[in-house]
């Protein structure tokens, strides 16, 4: 049952692409930092902005072809270093000097003043690799030309070979200033000069543009936090008072005086949780920034030249980009190494691990094996064994956080007859808010029987973290927490679980201070979906103390959870007696 919803899918239905893009960015961070960093070290004392992405000169048979022209200017002249030897060639004695028609000219080295890329025309002669000269001249400071297995003639045109009378197996020809190149002559230095390292253009552009991405991210994250705090703090504080009165009434401690700063201390965890509930919109903003930077990098890399090749002022950008790339890679490695030492980092990494490895390996072929392919069938088998062992007793399936996703997947594999004896309780769940929007075909509104979320929650509003009744002024437009009325299919999990029973057989618990816990059925609070107190039940009152606020853990110790389990067990007992 695949149905496409308008605006009801995360990032316009590009959820898997966004996840894959995040993996590509991480891979590029490590690739660029490793390749560009090593190239910069091997490049010596030169700046990283001196790295090249390609050679502008064309290669032919392993040599660089340089066309100097028949009338070479001093700027285009090639200067020989050390004794010069003509091997297997033809030389002509003319009134202007010695003209080399063909063969190989060898010396200890050759240098020239290039007129274009990869070097700038700065008037500095640089060493040449093995080249093919077509016209021009080679300056010979030694004043002599050594001949080896070459032909020597006179006149403007010379023809010679091993059988000619002017063939010289070894000899010396005095020259005044330079050799004139009349044909295509290979020039070989005995000591090959070091050539600049070539780095893929895409990695250079990525390293150069990464600082802009980091700067944009550092602007987006604080700006969205300030927007939520400015627009949503009043509703959060108002909801705090409502919850406080309700919790005092349920505990029988109404009228306890409030300590100074009570609301301020409790407002922070709720705002932090509300900000985490808007991660979809935050990731969408970062994805737009990443797409813009990525397109700019691809367009720049298609030119084959680094970003600083045309604008000299961008050379500093290369150094900053390299260090930013290396720093990002080190930060990722630091996070990975701290997983073993820090419990909080271990929990965060565990969340990413659970989410990424839940899906079959076809969705992440380079990742670890999927645990759901083993866990879901095993839990399903254990449920069926428990149902068969006790014919009348129900089975309570309890799922926390990612466990709620596993529990839902298990429940969908059961038959209607089996589901009639199953009770499902989820808490701290992301089933509807994240999985239902990123993977709607599996956990969407039709599959689960939940109300769709028409759009990701806004930073300029506290809804649905604070219900509409706490707003001083009603919003102008319909808020995103208002569920759209839809016809729930009969094949949805919620309908199949509920059956003809009068009481709810699927209950969801959440906390307003839980950054990873959401409502599952809709954004309204009902008997089957109720908030849990933010402190432990054994604390009579937190109003005069500074107790830690409960967030994503310890749902099983809360009063609603224990009361629900007791209710289901008692209900099953009454049904057996009837």
N, C-alpha and C positions, 0 to 999 in steps of 0.2 A: 504494500500500500504506500506508494510514493506520491506525495502531493507537495507541490511547491507553493510556499506561502510568500506573499508580498510583504517584505519587511519583517517577517517573523523568523528569518534565519540570520544567524550571526554573520556580520560582515557581508551581507548580501549573498549568502550561500557559499562564500569562499573560505569557510572555516578550515578545511584541510589544507588549502593553499597557504593560508596565513601561518599555520603550524609548520608546514614545510619550509616556508620562507624564513621563519625564525631559525630553523636548523641550517639553512643555507648561509644566513648572516653569521652564525657562530662558526661555521666551517671557513668562511672567508676571513674572519678575524684571525683564526689560527694560521691559515695558509698565507695571508698577507704578512702577518708579523714574522712568521718563520722565514719565508722566501726573501722578503725585502730586508729583514734584519740581517740574515746571513750575507746577502749581496752587499749590504752597506759595510759590513765588517771586512769582507774580502776586497772591497773597493778601496781600502786603505783610509787615508786621512781625508779623502774627499767627502763632501756632504752627500746625504742620501739623495738629494735632488740632482746629483750628477749621474744617477743611474739612467740607463737608456732602455727604452722599450723595444727598439728595433734599429737596424742599420739602414740609413737612407741610401747608401751606395749599393749598386747591384753586383751580385756575385756571379762569376762565370768560371766554371772549371776550377773552383777553389780559390780564385783570385778576385780581387776587387778591381773592376774596370773603371779607369779614370781617363776621360778624354780631355787632354790639355789643349788640343787644337794645334794647327801647323805653326802658328806664330805665338808661342807661349810667352806670357808676360812674367816678370820676375815673381809676382805673387803666386803664379801657378807652377813655378819651377820646382823640380825635385832635386834635392841635394844629396849626394852620396857621402857616406861616412866610411873612411878607410879606403884601401885599394879597390879598384873597380876591374872586374873581369867580364869579358864577353865570351860566352860559351855557346858553341854550336850556332853561331850567328853569321851575319854578313855586315861588313862595315865598309864605308866608302870614304876616301880622302878627297875632300872638296876644298875650295878656297876659303870656306867659312870654318873649316875644322873637320871633325870626324862625324859622319852621319851613320847611325845604326839602322839598318833596314829590317833585321829580324834577329831572332835568337833570344838568349837569356842574359841579362845584365845582373851580375852578382856583386854584392858589397857587404860590409859588416852591417850596414843599416842605411835606410833612406828616410828622409823627412821632407815635408812639404807644408805649405800654408793652405789649408782647405778653404774653399769659398762658400761652403754651405754646411748643412747638418751632416753628421751628428755633432760637429763642432761649430762654434760661432767664428766669424771672420774677425779675430782679434789681433791678427798680425803675428801670432806665435806659431812657429813651425813645429809640427808634431810628427812623431815617427809613423811610418807607413808599414802595413803588412805586405805580403806578396801581392803585387798589382800588375796590371797589364796597361802599358802606356801606349796610347794611340796619338802620336804627334807630340810636339813640345820638345823639351830638352832636360837633360840631367846634368847638373853641375858636378864637376869632378875636381875637388880641391887638390888631389895628389898630383894632377898634371899628366898622368900617364894612363893608358888603357892596356890592360893585359889581355892578350888573345889566346884562346884555347879552342882548337878544333873549329876554327872560323875561317871565313874567306875575306880577303882584303882586296879592294879594287880602287879605281880612280874614276872620277867623273860624277855627274849628278845621279846616274843610274848605274847600279852595280849588280851583276849576277855572278854567283860563285857557288862552289861546292867542293866536295872532297877531291874531285877529278880536275879541278881548275888549276891554272898555273899560279894563281894568287892565293891558293889555299895555304894557311899557316896553322900548323899543329900547336905551336906555342910561340909567343912573341910579345913585344912591347911596342906600343904606338904612342908617341908623344902628342898630347893635345894641349891646346891653349887654355880654354876655359870650360867648355861643356861638350857633351854629346848631344847631337841633334837626332831626334827620333823621327825617322821617316816612315815607319810602318808600325805594326803591332809588336811590341817588344815586352817580354816578361821581365819584371824586376823582382829579384829575390834577395831579401836581407838574410844573412847567415844567422842573425839573432832576431827572432820574431818579437816584435814589440807587444807589450800587454795591451789588450783591447778592453774597452769598458764592458762591464758585465751587462747582459741583456736580461731584463725582468719582464714578465708578461704585463702588457699594458693595463689589463683589468685590475691586477693587484696594485699597481701604482695609483690608479685612479681611486680604488677603494680606500687605500691608505690616505690619500689626499682629501677625500670627502668624508671620512669617518669623523673628524672633528666637528663638521657641520651637523652630522646626525646626533652626536653627543650633545652639542650645544642646543639643538632643537628639543631633544628629549629632556634636558635639564630645564628648559623653559616650559614645556608642556606639563610635566608632572606637578611642579609647584603651582602653576596657574590653575589647573583643574582642582587641586586641593583647596586653594584659596576661594575658588568659585563655589565649591560645595560648602565650605565653612561659612561663607558670607550669606549664601541663599538658604542653607539648610539648618543652621545652628538653632534658629528660633523654633523651628518645628521639632527638632530633636529635644530641646529643653522642655517644650510643651508636652511631648510624649513621655519624657522622663517623669513628669508630675503625674500623668495618668497611670503609668505603670507602677509608680510608687504607691499610689492610693490603692490600686488593685492588689498589689502584693501584700501591703499591710493588712488589707481586709481579709485576704486568704489566710494569713498567718495569725490573725487576731491580735495584732499589735498596733492598731490604728491610734493615731494621736501622738506617736513618739516624736519628739522635737527633732528638727533637721539640723545637722551640724553645719557650721559656716563653710561655704565652698563646696557643699555636697553636689550640687548640680554641675559645677564646673569640673569636678573630678570624674563624674560619670559621663560627661558629654564627650570627652576625648575618645574612650573606647567605642562609643556608638558612632562617632564620626569616622573613626578608622575603619570600622566594619562597613559603614555605608560607602566609603571610598573603595574598599575591596569589592563591594557588590557592583561597582561600575567599571570593573577591569575590562569588560568587553568593549566599552566605549573608549577607554584609555588605550587598549591595544589597537583599536581601529584608528585612532589618531596617530599612534606611533607607526602603524602599518602604512598610512598615507604618507607620512614623512619618509619612511623607508623606501616606498615605491618611487617617490620623487627623486630621492638621492640615487636610488638604483638606476633609474632611467638616465639621469645625468651622467652617471659613471659609465653606463653602456654606450651612450652616445659619444662620450669622450674617448673611451677605449677603442671605439671603431675607427678613430683617426690613426691609431697606431703610434701616437706620440704621447709622452707624459704631459700632464696639465701645465707644467712650467716651461714647455718648449717654446711657446709663443709669448709668454709674459714673464719677464725676468723676476718681477716682484713676487711671483708665486713660488720661488725656490724655498722660502721659509715654510711654506705650506707643506712641502715634502717632509721636512724634519719634524714639524708638529704632528703631521699625520702618522708618521712612523712610530713616534713615541706614544701617540694615542692608541694606535693599533696594538703595540706591544703591551701597553698598560691594560687594555681591555682583555687581552689573552691572559695576562698574569692575574687579573681580577677573577676571571672564570676559573683558573686553576686554583686560586686561593679559596674560592667558594667550594670547589670540589674537595680540596684537602681539609677544609674545616668541617666537613660533614662528620668525620669520625670523632672530632673533639667537641663539637657544639651540638647540644640537643635540639635547639631551635633550627639550626641549619639542616640537621638530619631530618627533622619533620618536614621542612620545606622541600628538600630533595626527595623525600619519600612521597610527597604529594605529586611532584612532577613524574616520578617513577611510576606511581600507581596509574596516573592518567595515561601516560604514554604507552605503557605495556599492557593496558587493558584490551586494546584492539588487536585483531589478528595480525600476524607478521607481514601479511601482504600489504598492510598500511604503512609499515616501517621496516622494509627488508633489511636494513643495516642495523636494526636495533635488537635487543634481547628477545627471547621467545615470549609469546603472549601467555600470561598466566590465566586469563579468563577461559581459554580453551580447556584448561584442566579444572579450574575451580568451579565454574558454572555446572558442568556435568556432575562433579562429585557432590556438590551441595544438593543438586536436584535428586540424586540417588539417595542421599541421606534423608531428605524430606519424605520421599516415597517409602523408604524403609520404616520411618517413624509413623507414617500414616497407616501402614500395614500392620505394625505391631500393636497400635492402639486404635481400634476401629472408630471410637467415638470422640477421642480427645483431639483437640486442634493442635496445630503446629504454629508457633509464633516465630516469624522470620524477622529478625532485627538487623538493620543495616545503618551504620554510621558513616557519613561522608562518602568516600568512594565505595564503601560497603553497601550503601543504598543503591548504587548503580548495579552492583553485582546482584543484590537481592531482587531488583526489578528484572534483570536479565533471567534470573532463576525462575521467577514467578511466571514469566511469559512462556516458559517451557512446560508448565504444568497444565493439565487438562482442567476443564470447568469443574468436574467432579472433585478433583484434588484441590482446586482453589477454594471450593466451598468450605474446606476444613483448615484453610491457611489464614493466618492473621499477619499483616505486614505493618511494621512500624519503622519509619525512617526518621533520621534526625541529623542535623548538620549536613544536609544534602545539597548537591549541586545538580540534581537530576533534571530539573526543569529550566533553571536559569542558564546553565552552561551546556550540559549535554543535549538538552532538548533543542537548543538553538544552533549549536555547532553540528550536531548529528541528528537532524530532525527525522530522518527516515527510520532511525532505530529508537530514539527516545523522545520523539516529537509529540505534539498534542494529540494526534490521532492514535499513536501507538500507546501512549500512557493514559489518555483520557483527561488531560489537564488543559487549563485555559492557556492559550498562546500569549506570548509577550510580543506585542506589536512592534516594539522598538527597544533598543537598549536604554537603560535608565539614564536620566540626564544628571549632569553635575549641578545644574542650576535649580534642582529640586530635591527635597529630602524624601519624597515618595519613591517607593513604597515603604521605606524604612520607618517613616512616620506616617500613620494613616491620615486620610484627608480631614478627619474631624479635628486634627490639631492645628490646622492652618488658620491663621487669623483672617486671611482673605482667600477666597476661592481662586484657583488659577484660571486664566482666561481660556486656555485650550484644554480639551479633555486630557487628563494626566495619563501617563503610560501605565499606571497601576490599575486603571479601570479595565477589567477584562472584557474582551469582545465575546458576545454570546455566540457560541458555536454548538453544533449538534455533535455530541460525543458519540463516536461509532460504537457499535455493540462489541466489536472485537478488541476494544481498548482494554488495557490491563485494569484500570479502575472499575470499569463496568463489570468485567468478569470476576474481579475479586468481591465486589459488593453483592452481586447477585440479587436475591430478593430479601436480604437481611435488612432489618430496620436500623441497627446500629452500625457505625462505621467499622469496616474491616481493614482499612488502610488509614493509618494516622501518621501525620508528620509533625515533628516537633522542631522548633527553631529558637534561637536567641537573637535579639536585636544587636547584641554585642559580638555575635559570631561572624568573623570575616568571610568564612567559607560556607556558612549555612544559609539556606534560602527557603522560602515557601515553595511547596511542590504543586499544589492544586491550582491556586490562583494567588493574587496579591492581597486577598482579603483573609481575615482571621475568622475561622469557623470552629465548630466543635472538633472537627477532624484535623484541624491545623491551628495549634495554639502556641503562643510564645512560652518559653521556659524562663524561670527566674534567673537573674544574672549572678546570684551568689548561692553557695551551698545551702541546702535546706536546714542543716543543723545549726546555722547561724540565725538566731532569733531576729536580730536587727543589725543591719550594717550602717544605719543612719548616723551613728555617733562614732564609728570606727572607720579605719582605712583598710578594709579588706580587699583582696584581689578580686577583680571582676572576672567571672567565668566567661569563657569565649567558645572555643570549638570542642572542648572535651568535657567529660564527666556528665554526659546526658543521662547515663543509666542511673546515677544517684539522685536525679531530680524527682520531685514529688509527682509531676504529671506522668513520668515514665512508669514509676512504680504503681501508681493508681491505675494506669491503663492495663498493665500486665495482670494485676489483681482482678480488674473488671472482666477481662477476657477469660481468665481461668474460672471465675465464678459463673460467667455466662455459659461456658461449656458444661459446668457441673449441673446447672439448671436444665440445660438441654438434654443431658443424659437422663436425668430423673423424669423428665417429661416423656 
